[in-house]
Amino acid sequence: MNVFYRLAINDNMNMSILIAYRSIFGAAFIIPIALIKEKNVRPKLTWTILFQAFFCGLLGLTIPQNLYTASMNLTSATIPAAMANLSPAMTFILAIIFRLEALKLGTMEGKLKVLGTTIGIGGAMLVTFYKGVDVPMWQTHFLHVGHHQGPATDRPVLGSLLAILSYMAYSSWLIIQGIVHSGMTTTLIAWCVNVRGPLFVSIFNPVGLVLVAFAATILLNEKLHLGTVIGSVLIAIGLYFVLWGKSKEMKKMMKCSSESEAMKVVVSAHP
């Protein structure tokens, strides 16, 4: 997605139109499946559901994707992908605000999540404010990249801020899941949110960062800077601290649940 987004930007395509097409095709894919699979269980289309669906579309695609492409236009394909790894930290903060997560600073898992969030934000600041020397990478001319007529990629602060706002909207969308979605990816995200929670969904973004970094330098001939590499590594480290803390928390919850079930069995067997 990042590679093709960048190619479209370089050819001066209106990215809002591209995002609208993406939404239309996603809806065309998921509506028939929803009508067939959920024809007997779907609720009535009330104003409340319409209102929730509107905010899912607004926060899940329209705002984050438009901000994301604007960020890419001002920076590179790699920096917005790096900022994607801030999604767990943002989700954690928003989940605390909406009381879906507890801070638990007195526990190891709480400290790990706070430490991971802090490291991730520090890495994002490094990506934003420190450029550093170029990192040599193998480059090709496999894809034709048109001459970019838009703003030059020399506004990393504004571009990074737009990327952060993009993923803040995305994190808000994860918080309000369980509602109406569109497209195959969104369906899988919704399932994962339902099974493991919103924070767990956002922990696998470093894979995308690595792929984008290599694809952008090899296929798009973009320069990779030392600051982006170091900052991205810090963001990824912070992300996995959050994951570590979340994993320990879930193990505790599962243990408590198992002990509670065992106690119920004992009580029912010996009234």
N, C-alpha and C positions, 0 to 999 in steps of 0.2 A: 504493500500500500504506500509506504513512504517513497519508494523509488518512483512509482507512477505519479504520485502527488507532485514530486519534484519535477518530473518531466512535464507535467501539465502546467506547473508554475512557470517553468522556463519557456514554454511555448505561449505564455500570456493568456492561458485559459482562465475564464472567470470561475474561481474555485467554489463559489456559492452555488453555481449551476451544477458543478460536478457533485457536490454534496447532496443537492436536491435529487439528482439522478440516483445516487447511492441509496437514499431513503426510499425512493419509488421502487427500485428493484428489490430492496429488502422487504418492503411491504408486499410486493407481488409474490415473493417467495414464501412468506410466512402465513399470509391470509388463508390460502387454500388448506394448508396443514391444520391451522387453528379451526377452520370451519368443519373439517372432517373429524379430527381427533377429539375436539371439545364440544361437539354439537349438542351433547346431552348434559354437559356439566357446566358450561359457561354461564356466568350470571347475566342478569338483564343489563342492558347498556344504559346505566343511570348517569345523571349529571356528575355524580361523584367520580365514577369510573372514567368518564370523559375528561374531567379535570385532572385526574391522576395520570391518564394517558398523555395528556398534553405536556405535563411537566416531565414525564419520562422521555418524550421526544425532544423537548427543549433542552434538558440537562444531559441526556444520554447521547445526543448526536448533533443537534443544530448548533448549540453554543460551543461545545468542546471542539467539534470538527472545524468550524469557521475560525476559531481562535488558533487551533493547531496549524492550519494551513497559512494563516497570517504570520504565525511565529516562524514557520519554515521559510516563508518568503523573505523574512528579515534576517534569518540566520543560516541554517543548513538543514539537511535531512536528519543529521545525527543528534543535534541539540534537543529538538522536541522529543525524540525517542529516549534520550537520557532523562529528561524531565518526567517521562512516563513512570519512572521508578519512584517518584515522589508520591504516587497514588496511594500506596499503603499508609504512608505518614499522614496524608490529608484525610484518608478514610478513617484512620484511627482518631484524629482530632475531631472530625465531624461526628463520629460514632460516640465519642465521649460527650460532646455537646448535646446530642440527641438521646443520651443515656442508653445507647445500645452496647457500649463498652464501658468498663470500669478502669480507672487509672491504676489502682492497686500498687502504689509506690512502695508499700511495705513488703511486697513479694518480689521474687526474682523475675518472674515473667513480666510484671509491671515495669520493673527497672529496665529490662531488655527492650521492651517496646518503646519506652521513652528515649533510651540511648540510641536505638536505631533511628527513631524519628529525628533526633538531633543531628546525628551523623549524616543522614540523608539530606537534610536542609543545608548543612554545611557543604556537602558535595554540590548541591544545586547552585549555591552562591559561588563556588569555585568555577563551575562551568560558565556561569554568567559573567563574572568579573575578571577571570584570568584566561588569557589566550595561550601564551607560551609558544614554544617552537613547534614547527611542523613535524608530525610523526610520519616518517617515510612509509608509504604503502604502495603495493603493486597496483598500477592503474591501467585501464584499457579504454578503448573507444568502442566497446561492444554496442552500447546504446548511443544513438545520436541525441545529443543535448542541444536544443535550440539556444539561440542567444537570448539571454535573460534581459528583458527590457524594464523590468520592475525595479524596486528599490534594491540597491546593492546590499550584499550580505555583510554589512558592517554596523549593524545595530543590535548587538547581542543582548543588551540589557532589556530593551523593549521586547525583542523577540522571545527571550527567556521568560519574561513576565507574562506574555500572552500564553506561552506553553503552560506555565504554572496555573493560570486562570482556567485554561482548558481542562486540566486534570482536576482542578478543584470542582468544576462543574460535573466532570465524570464521577468523582468521588461522591458528590451529592446524589447522582443518579443511582449509584450502588446502594446508597442508604435507603432509597425509597423503592427498591425492587420488591417484586412479587406481583406485579401489575401487568400491563400490556407491553410487549416487546416486538422487535422486527428483525428478521434475518437469522441465518444459521448461527453466527457467532453470538448474537444477543441471546438466542435461545439457550445455548450452552452456558453463557454467563449467568443467566437467570437460574438455571438448574444448579450451578455451582454455588451461587449465593444462597439458594434454598437449603443445600446440603451442608455447606461449610461456613457460611456467613460472608459478608461483604469484604472483610479484610483479607480473607484467604484468596479471593479472586484476583486481587491486584498484586500478588507477590511474584508472578512469573514474568514480569515485564523485562528483566535483564536479558532474557533470551532474545527478545525483539531488538533490544539495544545493540547486542553483538551483531546480529544479522544486518541491521540497518547500517551500522558503522562500516562493515565490510562492503556491503552493497553500494553505499554512497561513494566510497573511495575507489572501488574497483570499477563500478559501472558508470557512475556519474562524475568521476574525476574530481570529487570534492576533497579539500585538504582536511586532514584530521590533526587537531592541535593537542599539545600536551595537556593543557588545562582541561580540555574536554575529556581526555582519557582518565586523568587523575580524579576529576570530579565525578565522572561516571562510575569509577571503581568505588569511591566513597558512598555514592548513592546506593550502589548494589550491596555494599557491606551493611549499610544502614537498613536496607530492605530486609536482609536476611537476619539481622538482629530482631527486627519486628516479627519475622516469621518464627524465629526461635522462641521468642516470648509467647507468641500465639499458640505454638505447638505445645509448650509446657502447660499453658492455661487449659487447653482442650484436654490434655491427658488428665489433669486434675479433675476437670468436670466429668470426664468419662469414668474415672475411678470413683468419684462421689456417687454418680448415678448407679454404678454397678453395686456399690455397697448398700445404697438405698433399696434397690430391687431385691438384693439378698435378704435384707432385713424384713421386707414385706413378705417374702416367701417363708421366713422363719416364723413370723407372727401369725400368718395364715395357717401354718402347719401346727402351731401350738397356741390356740386361742386362750 
